[in-house]
Amino acid sequence: MDKKHFALKKLLEAVEKELLHKPNKKTLDRLSMLAGFQNWDTFQEALHGEADAKTNYKE
């Protein structure tokens, strides 16, 4: 029973660690591109400011 308890505890710790893991900058940049932005920084500017995705594609 102790082995099962220990294994379950380790599994839960691993799941919690992965859920709390923050994605790296490269991953955030790629996700931002899917949303129509050039990178994470421009996405954040649009999210918290006046800009939108159109400002990234001015001619």
PDB file with one MODEL, atoms N, CA, C and O in Angstrom:
MODEL        1
ATOM      1  N   MET A   1       0.822  -1.193   0.000  1.00  0.00           N
ATOM      2  CA  MET A   1       0.000   0.000   0.000  1.00  0.00           C
ATOM      3  C   MET A   1       0.862   1.251   0.000  1.00  0.00           C
ATOM      4  O   MET A   1       0.524   2.245  -0.643  1.00  0.00           O
ATOM      5  N   ASP A   2       1.989   1.202   0.730  1.00  0.00           N
ATOM      6  CA  ASP A   2       2.870   2.364   0.781  1.00  0.00           C
ATOM      7  C   ASP A   2       3.455   2.686  -0.594  1.00  0.00           C
ATOM      8  O   ASP A   2       3.628   3.854  -0.942  1.00  0.00           O
ATOM      9  N   LYS A   3       3.760   1.645  -1.372  1.00  0.00           N
ATOM     10  CA  LYS A   3       4.312   1.864  -2.707  1.00  0.00           C
ATOM     11  C   LYS A   3       3.297   2.559  -3.605  1.00  0.00           C
ATOM     12  O   LYS A   3       3.652   3.454  -4.372  1.00  0.00           O
ATOM     13  N   LYS A   4       2.041   2.151  -3.511  1.00  0.00           N
ATOM     14  CA  LYS A   4       0.992   2.780  -4.319  1.00  0.00           C
ATOM     15  C   LYS A   4       0.790   4.230  -3.902  1.00  0.00           C
ATOM     16  O   LYS A   4       0.626   5.108  -4.750  1.00  0.00           O
ATOM     17  N   HIS A   5       0.802   4.476  -2.610  1.00  0.00           N
ATOM     18  CA  HIS A   5       0.651   5.839  -2.102  1.00  0.00           C
ATOM     19  C   HIS A   5       1.795   6.725  -2.588  1.00  0.00           C
ATOM     20  O   HIS A   5       1.571   7.856  -3.020  1.00  0.00           O
ATOM     21  N   PHE A   6       3.018   6.207  -2.515  1.00  0.00           N
ATOM     22  CA  PHE A   6       4.197   6.945  -2.956  1.00  0.00           C
ATOM     23  C   PHE A   6       4.128   7.227  -4.456  1.00  0.00           C
ATOM     24  O   PHE A   6       4.430   8.336  -4.898  1.00  0.00           O
ATOM     25  N   ALA A   7       3.730   6.225  -5.236  1.00  0.00           N
ATOM     26  CA  ALA A   7       3.639   6.389  -6.691  1.00  0.00           C
ATOM     27  C   ALA A   7       2.571   7.416  -7.050  1.00  0.00           C
ATOM     28  O   ALA A   7       2.778   8.244  -7.937  1.00  0.00           O
ATOM     29  N   LEU A   8       1.444   7.367  -6.373  1.00  0.00           N
ATOM     30  CA  LEU A   8       0.377   8.327  -6.622  1.00  0.00           C
ATOM     31  C   LEU A   8       0.820   9.743  -6.258  1.00  0.00           C
ATOM     32  O   LEU A   8       0.527  10.697  -6.978  1.00  0.00           O
ATOM     33  N   LYS A   9       1.517   9.869  -5.150  1.00  0.00           N
ATOM     34  CA  LYS A   9       2.017  11.171  -4.732  1.00  0.00           C
ATOM     35  C   LYS A   9       2.984  11.737  -5.775  1.00  0.00           C
ATOM     36  O   LYS A   9       2.899  12.915  -6.120  1.00  0.00           O
ATOM     37  N   LYS A  10       3.897  10.912  -6.275  1.00  0.00           N
ATOM     38  CA  LYS A  10       4.851  11.346  -7.296  1.00  0.00           C
ATOM     39  C   LYS A  10       4.138  11.744  -8.590  1.00  0.00           C
ATOM     40  O   LYS A  10       4.507  12.729  -9.229  1.00  0.00           O
ATOM     41  N   LEU A  11       3.130  10.985  -8.967  1.00  0.00           N
ATOM     42  CA  LEU A  11       2.366  11.309 -10.166  1.00  0.00           C
ATOM     43  C   LEU A  11       1.668  12.659 -10.019  1.00  0.00           C
ATOM     44  O   LEU A  11       1.706  13.480 -10.935  1.00  0.00           O
ATOM     45  N   LEU A  12       1.037  12.888  -8.879  1.00  0.00           N
ATOM     46  CA  LEU A  12       0.370  14.162  -8.647  1.00  0.00           C
ATOM     47  C   LEU A  12       1.353  15.326  -8.632  1.00  0.00           C
ATOM     48  O   LEU A  12       1.040  16.403  -9.137  1.00  0.00           O
ATOM     49  N   GLU A  13       2.517  15.126  -8.068  1.00  0.00           N
ATOM     50  CA  GLU A  13       3.543  16.170  -8.065  1.00  0.00           C
ATOM     51  C   GLU A  13       3.973  16.510  -9.491  1.00  0.00           C
ATOM     52  O   GLU A  13       4.150  17.682  -9.827  1.00  0.00           O
ATOM     53  N   ALA A  14       4.141  15.493 -10.321  1.00  0.00           N
ATOM     54  CA  ALA A  14       4.545  15.715 -11.713  1.00  0.00           C
ATOM     55  C   ALA A  14       3.463  16.465 -12.482  1.00  0.00           C
ATOM     56  O   ALA A  14       3.769  17.363 -13.267  1.00  0.00           O
ATOM     57  N   VAL A  15       2.212  16.107 -12.263  1.00  0.00           N
ATOM     58  CA  VAL A  15       1.106  16.784 -12.940  1.00  0.00           C
ATOM     59  C   VAL A  15       1.025  18.238 -12.493  1.00  0.00           C
ATOM     60  O   VAL A  15       0.869  19.127 -13.331  1.00  0.00           O
ATOM     61  N   GLU A  16       1.127  18.499 -11.198  1.00  0.00           N
ATOM     62  CA  GLU A  16       1.090  19.866 -10.698  1.00  0.00           C
ATOM     63  C   GLU A  16       2.231  20.689 -11.265  1.00  0.00           C
ATOM     64  O   GLU A  16       2.033  21.844 -11.642  1.00  0.00           O
ATOM     65  N   LYS A  17       3.405  20.120 -11.330  1.00  0.00           N
ATOM     66  CA  LYS A  17       4.569  20.831 -11.860  1.00  0.00           C
ATOM     67  C   LYS A  17       4.340  21.210 -13.318  1.00  0.00           C
ATOM     68  O   LYS A  17       4.664  22.325 -13.726  1.00  0.00           O
ATOM     69  N   GLU A  18       3.792  20.308 -14.095  1.00  0.00           N
ATOM     70  CA  GLU A  18       3.547  20.580 -15.511  1.00  0.00           C
ATOM     71  C   GLU A  18       2.448  21.623 -15.694  1.00  0.00           C
ATOM     72  O   GLU A  18       2.534  22.460 -16.593  1.00  0.00           O
ATOM     73  N   LEU A  19       1.426  21.581 -14.858  1.00  0.00           N
ATOM     74  CA  LEU A  19       0.346  22.561 -14.958  1.00  0.00           C
ATOM     75  C   LEU A  19       0.809  23.966 -14.603  1.00  0.00           C
ATOM     76  O   LEU A  19       0.298  24.949 -15.140  1.00  0.00           O
ATOM     77  N   LEU A  20       1.771  24.057 -13.704  1.00  0.00           N
ATOM     78  CA  LEU A  20       2.275  25.356 -13.280  1.00  0.00           C
ATOM     79  C   LEU A  20       3.421  25.842 -14.151  1.00  0.00           C
ATOM     80  O   LEU A  20       3.900  26.960 -13.961  1.00  0.00           O
ATOM     81  N   HIS A  21       3.868  25.040 -15.093  1.00  0.00           N
ATOM     82  CA  HIS A  21       4.983  25.374 -15.961  1.00  0.00           C
ATOM     83  C   HIS A  21       4.595  26.507 -16.910  1.00  0.00           C
ATOM     84  O   HIS A  21       3.568  26.427 -17.584  1.00  0.00           O
ATOM     85  N   LYS A  22       5.405  27.550 -16.964  1.00  0.00           N
ATOM     86  CA  LYS A  22       5.155  28.662 -17.866  1.00  0.00           C
ATOM     87  C   LYS A  22       5.840  28.388 -19.205  1.00  0.00           C
ATOM     88  O   LYS A  22       7.014  28.018 -19.227  1.00  0.00           O
ATOM     89  N   PRO A  23       5.130  28.564 -20.318  1.00  0.00           N
ATOM     90  CA  PRO A  23       5.741  28.321 -21.633  1.00  0.00           C
ATOM     91  C   PRO A  23       6.904  29.285 -21.885  1.00  0.00           C
ATOM     92  O   PRO A  23       6.922  30.397 -21.356  1.00  0.00           O
ATOM     93  N   ASN A  24       7.869  28.852 -22.692  1.00  0.00           N
ATOM     94  CA  ASN A  24       8.999  29.726 -22.988  1.00  0.00           C
ATOM     95  C   ASN A  24       8.618  30.763 -24.049  1.00  0.00           C
ATOM     96  O   ASN A  24       7.538  30.694 -24.636  1.00  0.00           O
ATOM     97  N   LYS A  25       9.503  31.710 -24.284  1.00  0.00           N
ATOM     98  CA  LYS A  25       9.230  32.834 -25.202  1.00  0.00           C
ATOM     99  C   LYS A  25       8.950  32.345 -26.619  1.00  0.00           C
ATOM    100  O   LYS A  25       8.069  32.876 -27.296  1.00  0.00           O
ATOM    101  N   LYS A  26       9.686  31.344 -27.067  1.00  0.00           N
ATOM    102  CA  LYS A  26       9.492  30.815 -28.418  1.00  0.00           C
ATOM    103  C   LYS A  26       8.080  30.248 -28.594  1.00  0.00           C
ATOM    104  O   LYS A  26       7.442  30.475 -29.622  1.00  0.00           O
ATOM    105  N   THR A  27       7.601  29.524 -27.608  1.00  0.00           N
ATOM    106  CA  THR A  27       6.248  28.966 -27.654  1.00  0.00           C
ATOM    107  C   THR A  27       5.211  30.082 -27.658  1.00  0.00           C
ATOM    108  O   THR A  27       4.243  30.027 -28.416  1.00  0.00           O
ATOM    109  N   LEU A  28       5.406  31.090 -26.818  1.00  0.00           N
ATOM    110  CA  LEU A  28       4.474  32.220 -26.759  1.00  0.00           C
ATOM    111  C   LEU A  28       4.450  32.984 -28.082  1.00  0.00           C
ATOM    112  O   LEU A  28       3.388  33.420 -28.527  1.00  0.00           O
ATOM    113  N   ASP A  29       5.619  33.149 -28.714  1.00  0.00           N
ATOM    114  CA  ASP A  29       5.680  33.817 -30.015  1.00  0.00           C
ATOM    115  C   ASP A  29       4.895  33.040 -31.063  1.00  0.00           C
ATOM    116  O   ASP A  29       4.169  33.629 -31.863  1.00  0.00           O
ATOM    117  N   ARG A  30       5.039  31.731 -31.060  1.00  0.00           N
ATOM    118  CA  ARG A  30       4.319  30.902 -32.040  1.00  0.00           C
ATOM    119  C   ARG A  30       2.807  30.952 -31.823  1.00  0.00           C
ATOM    120  O   ARG A  30       2.042  31.024 -32.785  1.00  0.00           O
ATOM    121  N   LEU A  31       2.384  30.914 -30.578  1.00  0.00           N
ATOM    122  CA  LEU A  31       0.948  31.012 -30.290  1.00  0.00           C
ATOM    123  C   LEU A  31       0.404  32.369 -30.709  1.00  0.00           C
ATOM    124  O   LEU A  31      -0.714  32.464 -31.215  1.00  0.00           O
ATOM    125  N   SER A  32       1.186  33.412 -30.501  1.00  0.00           N
ATOM    126  CA  SER A  32       0.776  34.757 -30.898  1.00  0.00           C
ATOM    127  C   SER A  32       0.613  34.854 -32.406  1.00  0.00           C
ATOM    128  O   SER A  32      -0.300  35.517 -32.896  1.00  0.00           O
ATOM    129  N   MET A  33       1.500  34.194 -33.138  1.00  0.00           N
ATOM    130  CA  MET A  33       1.394  34.202 -34.600  1.00  0.00           C
ATOM    131  C   MET A  33       0.096  33.553 -35.061  1.00  0.00           C
ATOM    132  O   MET A  33      -0.514  34.005 -36.031  1.00  0.00           O
ATOM    133  N   LEU A  34      -0.330  32.499 -34.377  1.00  0.00           N
ATOM    134  CA  LEU A  34      -1.608  31.863 -34.714  1.00  0.00           C
ATOM    135  C   LEU A  34      -2.782  32.814 -34.508  1.00  0.00           C
ATOM    136  O   LEU A  34      -3.810  32.698 -35.175  1.00  0.00           O
ATOM    137  N   ALA A  35      -2.622  33.752 -33.581  1.00  0.00           N
ATOM    138  CA  ALA A  35      -3.679  34.725 -33.302  1.00  0.00           C
ATOM    139  C   ALA A  35      -3.580  35.946 -34.221  1.00  0.00           C
ATOM    140  O   ALA A  35      -4.413  36.849 -34.144  1.00  0.00           O
ATOM    141  N   GLY A  36      -2.564  35.976 -35.091  1.00  0.00           N
ATOM    142  CA  GLY A  36      -2.444  37.060 -36.056  1.00  0.00           C
ATOM    143  C   GLY A  36      -1.463  38.155 -35.667  1.00  0.00           C
ATOM    144  O   GLY A  36      -1.499  39.241 -36.246  1.00  0.00           O
ATOM    145  N   PHE A  37      -0.615  37.905 -34.729  1.00  0.00           N
ATOM    146  CA  PHE A  37       0.367  38.890 -34.279  1.00  0.00           C
ATOM    147  C   PHE A  37       1.767  38.436 -34.660  1.00  0.00           C
ATOM    148  O   PHE A  37       2.005  37.252 -34.898  1.00  0.00           O
ATOM    149  N   GLN A  38       2.692  39.390 -34.717  1.00  0.00           N
ATOM    150  CA  GLN A  38       4.061  39.081 -35.100  1.00  0.00           C
ATOM    151  C   GLN A  38       4.816  38.315 -34.023  1.00  0.00           C
ATOM    152  O   GLN A  38       5.630  37.444 -34.330  1.00  0.00           O
ATOM    153  N   ASN A  39       4.546  38.640 -32.759  1.00  0.00           N
ATOM    154  CA  ASN A  39       5.230  37.983 -31.653  1.00  0.00           C
ATOM    155  C   ASN A  39       4.450  38.212 -30.358  1.00  0.00           C
ATOM    156  O   ASN A  39       3.406  38.865 -30.364  1.00  0.00           O
ATOM    157  N   TRP A  40       4.956  37.678 -29.262  1.00  0.00           N
ATOM    158  CA  TRP A  40       4.296  37.766 -27.968  1.00  0.00           C
ATOM    159  C   TRP A  40       4.164  39.212 -27.493  1.00  0.00           C
ATOM    160  O   TRP A  40       3.145  39.599 -26.920  1.00  0.00           O
ATOM    161  N   ASP A  41       5.213  40.006 -27.740  1.00  0.00           N
ATOM    162  CA  ASP A  41       5.197  41.395 -27.281  1.00  0.00           C
ATOM    163  C   ASP A  41       4.098  42.205 -27.954  1.00  0.00           C
ATOM    164  O   ASP A  41       3.407  42.976 -27.288  1.00  0.00           O
ATOM    165  N   THR A  42       3.924  42.042 -29.267  1.00  0.00           N
ATOM    166  CA  THR A  42       2.868  42.790 -29.953  1.00  0.00           C
ATOM    167  C   THR A  42       1.489  42.296 -29.531  1.00  0.00           C
ATOM    168  O   THR A  42       0.540  43.077 -29.469  1.00  0.00           O
ATOM    169  N   PHE A  43       1.378  41.020 -29.246  1.00  0.00           N
ATOM    170  CA  PHE A  43       0.114  40.490 -28.732  1.00  0.00           C
ATOM    171  C   PHE A  43      -0.222  41.118 -27.379  1.00  0.00           C
ATOM    172  O   PHE A  43      -1.363  41.510 -27.136  1.00  0.00           O
ATOM    173  N   GLN A  44       0.778  41.210 -26.502  1.00  0.00           N
ATOM    174  CA  GLN A  44       0.571  41.814 -25.193  1.00  0.00           C
ATOM    175  C   GLN A  44       0.206  43.290 -25.311  1.00  0.00           C
ATOM    176  O   GLN A  44      -0.638  43.780 -24.560  1.00  0.00           O
ATOM    177  N   GLU A  45       0.840  44.009 -26.255  1.00  0.00           N
ATOM    178  CA  GLU A  45       0.507  45.414 -26.468  1.00  0.00           C
ATOM    179  C   GLU A  45      -0.947  45.565 -26.899  1.00  0.00           C
ATOM    180  O   GLU A  45      -1.651  46.458 -26.428  1.00  0.00           O
ATOM    181  N   ALA A  46      -1.390  44.689 -27.795  1.00  0.00           N
ATOM    182  CA  ALA A  46      -2.777  44.743 -28.252  1.00  0.00           C
ATOM    183  C   ALA A  46      -3.744  44.371 -27.136  1.00  0.00           C
ATOM    184  O   ALA A  46      -4.826  44.945 -27.017  1.00  0.00           O
ATOM    185  N   LEU A  47      -3.344  43.415 -26.331  1.00  0.00           N
ATOM    186  CA  LEU A  47      -4.202  42.944 -25.255  1.00  0.00           C
ATOM    187  C   LEU A  47      -4.365  44.002 -24.167  1.00  0.00           C
ATOM    188  O   LEU A  47      -5.447  44.163 -23.602  1.00  0.00           O
ATOM    189  N   HIS A  48      -3.288  44.714 -23.881  1.00  0.00           N
ATOM    190  CA  HIS A  48      -3.308  45.669 -22.775  1.00  0.00           C
ATOM    191  C   HIS A  48      -3.265  47.124 -23.224  1.00  0.00           C
ATOM    192  O   HIS A  48      -3.162  48.022 -22.388  1.00  0.00           O
ATOM    193  N   GLY A  49      -3.341  47.370 -24.518  1.00  0.00           N
ATOM    194  CA  GLY A  49      -3.251  48.740 -25.009  1.00  0.00           C
ATOM    195  C   GLY A  49      -4.252  49.024 -26.106  1.00  0.00           C
ATOM    196  O   GLY A  49      -5.333  48.437 -26.157  1.00  0.00           O
ATOM    197  N   GLU A  50      -3.873  49.930 -26.976  1.00  0.00           N
ATOM    198  CA  GLU A  50      -4.763  50.384 -28.046  1.00  0.00           C
ATOM    199  C   GLU A  50      -4.521  49.671 -29.378  1.00  0.00           C
ATOM    200  O   GLU A  50      -5.367  49.745 -30.269  1.00  0.00           O
ATOM    201  N   ALA A  51      -3.394  48.986 -29.531  1.00  0.00           N
ATOM    202  CA  ALA A  51      -3.031  48.369 -30.802  1.00  0.00           C
ATOM    203  C   ALA A  51      -3.871  47.128 -31.075  1.00  0.00           C
ATOM    204  O   ALA A  51      -4.476  46.553 -30.170  1.00  0.00           O
ATOM    205  N   ASP A  52      -3.892  46.728 -32.346  1.00  0.00           N
ATOM    206  CA  ASP A  52      -4.525  45.462 -32.716  1.00  0.00           C
ATOM    207  C   ASP A  52      -3.660  44.782 -33.766  1.00  0.00           C
ATOM    208  O   ASP A  52      -2.604  45.302 -34.127  1.00  0.00           O
ATOM    209  N   ALA A  53      -4.085  43.647 -34.253  1.00  0.00           N
ATOM    210  CA  ALA A  53      -3.268  42.865 -35.189  1.00  0.00           C
ATOM    211  C   ALA A  53      -3.051  43.601 -36.505  1.00  0.00           C
ATOM    212  O   ALA A  53      -2.064  43.338 -37.192  1.00  0.00           O
ATOM    213  N   LYS A  54      -3.935  44.505 -36.871  1.00  0.00           N
ATOM    214  CA  LYS A  54      -3.792  45.234 -38.117  1.00  0.00           C
ATOM    215  C   LYS A  54      -2.536  46.099 -38.127  1.00  0.00           C
ATOM    216  O   LYS A  54      -1.951  46.315 -39.188  1.00  0.00           O
ATOM    217  N   THR A  55      -2.118  46.591 -36.987  1.00  0.00           N
ATOM    218  CA  THR A  55      -0.927  47.443 -36.940  1.00  0.00           C
ATOM    219  C   THR A  55       0.327  46.670 -37.302  1.00  0.00           C
ATOM    220  O   THR A  55       1.341  47.284 -37.636  1.00  0.00           O
ATOM    221  N   ASN A  56       0.298  45.361 -37.249  1.00  0.00           N
ATOM    222  CA  ASN A  56       1.457  44.546 -37.604  1.00  0.00           C
ATOM    223  C   ASN A  56       1.627  44.416 -39.106  1.00  0.00           C
ATOM    224  O   ASN A  56       2.696  44.018 -39.567  1.00  0.00           O
ATOM    225  N   TYR A  57       0.617  44.735 -39.870  1.00  0.00           N
ATOM    226  CA  TYR A  57       0.638  44.488 -41.314  1.00  0.00           C
ATOM    227  C   TYR A  57       0.404  45.751 -42.124  1.00  0.00           C
ATOM    228  O   TYR A  57      -0.197  45.693 -43.196  1.00  0.00           O
ATOM    229  N   LYS A  58       0.868  46.890 -41.628  1.00  0.00           N
ATOM    230  CA  LYS A  58       0.739  48.132 -42.393  1.00  0.00           C
ATOM    231  C   LYS A  58       1.643  48.056 -43.613  1.00  0.00           C
ATOM    232  O   LYS A  58       2.733  47.485 -43.569  1.00  0.00           O
ATOM    233  N   GLU A  59       1.162  48.645 -44.705  1.00  0.00           N
ATOM    234  CA  GLU A  59       1.960  48.632 -45.947  1.00  0.00           C
ATOM    235  C   GLU A  59       2.909  49.793 -45.993  1.00  0.00           C
ATOM    236  O   GLU A  59       3.656  49.943 -46.960  1.00  0.00           O
TER     237      GLU A  59
ENDMDL
END
